[in-house]
Amino acid sequence: MSLGASPPLRVLIVKLSSLGDVVHAMAAVQDLLRAHPAAQVDWVVERAFAPVVARCAGVHRTIPCELRTWRKRPFASSTRKAWSAFKADLQRDAYDAVIDLQGLSKSALVAWLAQTRVGGLRYAMANRTEGSGYEAPTRWVADRAIALVPHVHAVQRSRLLCAQALGYALQGEARFGLSPQGPGAVRPAGVSARPLVALVHGTSRADKEWPLAHWISLGQRLNQQGFCVALAHGSAAEQAVSEAIAAQLADAWVWPRLALDTLVDTMAGCAGVIGVDSGLSHIAVALGLPHVQLYNFDTAWRTGVATAHQVCIHGSPVPALEAVWQAWEGLALPVVSR
């Protein structure tokens, strides 16, 4: 009597938000699939960030939720209906491992609701790491809470948690598996065909911003270097800043308000990116683009990069324009015709 083949490993990743944190967790999925090539990996994420997860290599199914919205109106009929639909979607499959990479009460709730196969386990962090949020319910729900060193990079934290949960060793540098799936936005008439460098000035925190005058000077230098400057925005206030920068440049393209998936595809076509510590900057990192990331606080150890073509610049109260420019010129960049 022959025995049938074992079913493939099924893993549920719970990483709900925010954009940069979701991008950081993609590296853990690539490690997991390197160790278990046949694994089916599903991912629960806030709906706003689902288009990015859908572009992560190896993710079988993206399960969107809207906890941020639902908690504002918890007793509304629309919320109850949406919550019921989400639970049904979440519990459609059972998993060998449910891994909470968020470490908060809301992610613990999702992990608790998820179904496990016979012998399946829920995993979570046993402790807080420096600079990250952490709430006790994450380890109460877990079948196995995994202790991590407190001083650890955000990308490495997720990689280590998944590796210890599933029993494999990490190999090599982080790879994110993020890739475009379309051509992105089309340049409008009047915008040059020169290579693009995107300036990511928008951030959810005012204390992470870089001065407008610095962005204008930087854009002018990029124009002189042979680049067209691309400017992204996600709000009316950010659009106003983009337009103010573009008005002072000889060659600039203010992107329209793009859906997140189109934004990823459009950014992937850039020759490089210079940006503040934000979700879009971390997308640039995951896409492997030449990138200078600006930090007003000495926290680059936690979320920043340091490679031949991706660097972080820290300054107080803000990075100096000349330091940013020198960092940009030090990157491995394509040759551009001026």
N, C-alpha and C positions, 0 to 999 in steps of 0.2 A: 504494500500500500504506500503510494507516494504522498508526500506532504506538499501542500500548496505553498507558493512563495509567500513570504511575510508581506503584509501590506506596507506601503511606504510610510515613513515617519510623517506625521502631521503636526505642525507647529503653528500656534497662534501668537503673533506679536501684538502686544497692547502698547502702543505709543500714540497718544491722541493729539498732542500739540507740543509746542508751537512749531512754526515752520522750520526754523533752524534746528530744533531738537529732533524733528522728524527726519530731516536730512541726515543728521549725525547718526541716527539709528540704522540707516541703510547699510552701513558698513558691516554691522552685525549679521544682517541677512546674507551678505556675500560670503562671510566666513562660514556661516551655518551650511550654506549650499556647497561650499568647497568640501566640508567635512561629510555632508550627507547629500550627495548630488540628486538623489531621487526624492528628497523631502518635498512635501507640499507645505508652503508657507503662506498663511493668510495674515492679514494685518487690519486691526481696528484703529481708525483714525478719524479725527474731526473731518466732516465733509469738505470744509474749505481747503484742506490739504490733501484730499484723496487723489486729485489729479497728479500730484508729484509722486505719491506712493505707487500709482498705476504705472509710472515710468521707471520704477525700480526693478531691475532684472531679477527674475526668480520669484516675484510675488505672484502667487496663484490667484488670490481673491482679495480685493480690498473691501472692507466692511465699514462703510461710513456711519458716523453718528453725529449728533448735534447737541452734545451735552451743554455746551456754552449757551445755546439758545433755549434749550428745554428748562434749564434751571431758573431762567428769568420768569417763566410762566408754567410752573410745575403742575398746576391743576387745570390748565386749559384743555379742552377736548382735543385740540389739534396736537398738543404735546402728548397726551395719553395715547392717541392713535399712532403718532410717530414712534413713541417709545415701544409700543407693542410690536410694530413692524421691525424695529431694530432688534429686539430680543429674538424674534423669529429668524431673522437673518443671521444673527450671531450664533444661534443654537442649531443652525442647519447641519453643521458638521460637529463631530467630536474629535478631540485632539489628544495626542500623546504628551504634548507639553504646551502649557499656556504661560508665556513669559511676559511679565509686567515690567516694561522698561521705563515707565513713567514714575512710579513710586509715590503716587498720590491717592487720596481716597477715591476719586472718580475712576482712576484706572483699576484700583482694587475691586470696585464694584463690577466693572466690566469683566475682569478676570474671574470673579466669583460666579457671574452669570454664565460664563462660557462652559460648554460641556466637555468632559474629558472621556477618553476611552477607558476601558478597564486597565488599570495600572497607570493611567495618565496622571501627571502631576502639574501643579501650578508653582511657578517660580517667581521670586521677587527679590529685591535688595533687602538686606537685613539692617542696613544702616544708611544714614545720610552721608553724602560726599560733599566736599567743599564747593560752595557756590550753587548748589542744586536744591530744589525743593524736595521735601520728603515728609510723608505722613505715615503714622504707625499702622493704619489699616492695611497697607500694602503687605506687611509681613504677617499680619493676623490671618489674612486670606490664604497666604502661600502655604503649600505643603512643604516647600523647602525654601527658606530664606538664606540668601547667599551673602556673606560678608565681603565687602570690597574695601580696598585701601581708600582712605578719605581724600587724599590728594591725587586726583585722576582726571585726565582729559575726558570731556563729554563723549567723544567718539569711542575712546578706549573703555569707558564705563559700560556701555552697551555691549561692546565686543566681549569683554571679560564675563559679563553676566551670562550671556548666551553660551559662551564656551564652557563655563563651569556647570551650567545647567545640563548641557548635553554631552559633556565629557570629551571635548576635543581641545587641542592646543592651537593657539593663534599662530598664524604663519604670515610673516611679511607685513608690509604697510597696509593701511586701510584702503579698501577699494569700495566705492559706493554703488556701482551698477546703475547710475543715473545716466540716461541717454535720451536724446530728442527722438520724437516720433513723427515729426512733421517739419516743414520748411520754416515755420514761424511767420511773423508778420511781414508783409511786403512793404518795402521802402516806397514811400510816396514820391511822386514827381517833385523834382527840386532838391532832393537829398542825394548827395554824391554817392558813387559806388565804392568809395574808398573803404578800407577795413574799419570795422567798428570797435570802439572801446566804450564800454558801458560805465557810466558813473552812477553808483548806487548811493544816493544821499539820504534816502528815506529810512526812518527808524521809528519804532514805537516809543522811544524814550528821547526826550529833548537833550538829556545830558550825554547822549552818544553822537549828537550831530557834529558836523564839521562846518566852519564858517562859509557863508555864501561866497565871499570874496575869494576864498581859497579854491572853491570849486570852479569859479570863473577863470582864475589864473591857470589852474590845472588844465581845464578844457582848451584854453588858448594855446598852451604848450603842446597839447596832443594834436591840435589842428596843425601846428607848425611842424610836427613830427610826421604828418601825413595820414592822420586818422580822422575819421568822422566820429564825433562824440554822440553816443546814444544815452538817453535819459529816461529812466523808468520812474513810475509813480503809482501809488495805490490809493491816493486820496486827493481831494481837491487842494488841500494845503501842499501836498507833495508836488502836485501838478504845477502849482504856482511857482514853486522853487525851480522845477525843471524848465519852465518857460522863462524864468528870470535868468537862468544860466545860459540857455540857448540864445537869448536875445543879445548876448555879448560875444557870441562865437561866430566864426565865419562858416563853420560846417558842423551842423548839429541836427539830430533827429529826436524830437520828443515823441517817445512811443505813445500810442493811444493806450487807454486803460485796457490792459490785456488780461484775459483769463489766465489762471496760473499755468495751465498746461501750455498755452501758446507762449507765455512768457518764458518758460523753460526752453522751448524750441527756439525762440528768438535769441535768447541769451547764448545758446549753444553756438550760434553763428558768429559770435564776437571774437575778435582777436585777443581780447583781454578785458579785465574788469578792475575798477578801483572803487572800493566801497567801505562804508562804515560797518560795524558789527551788527548784522541783520540777517534775516532769513534769506534774502536774495543774495547776499554775499556768500552765504554758506552753500547755496545752490551753485554759484560760480565755482566754488572749491570742488564740489562733488562732480561737476562737469569736467573738471580737470583744466580749467582755463587759467592762463596767466593772470595773477590776481595780487593786488596789494590791499590788505585789509587794515582799516584804521581803528585804533582803540584809544579812547580818552581815559581808560582805566587800565591798570596793569593786570588784565585778566586774559590775555592772549593764551596763557598756559592752559586755560580751561576750554577754550573753543577755537583757538587760532590755528594757523598752519605755519610750517617752516620747511619749505622745499626749494629746489632750484628755481621754480617758476611761480611759487606762491609764498608770500611773506606777510608778516604783520608788522605794523609800525605803531608804537605807543608813544604818546606825548601828553604832557600835562601843562595847561588844561586841555590842549588838543595837539595832535601831531603837527609839526612844522611843515609848511608847504615844501621847503627844499628837501626835507627828509623823505617825504612821500615821493617827490620827483626822482630823487636818487634811487629809491627802492624800485620804482617803476623802470628806470633805465637799467637797473641791474638784473632784471628778469630776462629769461630766455624768450625772446619775442621773434615773430616772423619779420622778415625784411619787408619794409613798406616803401613804395615809390612815392616820393614827395612831389 
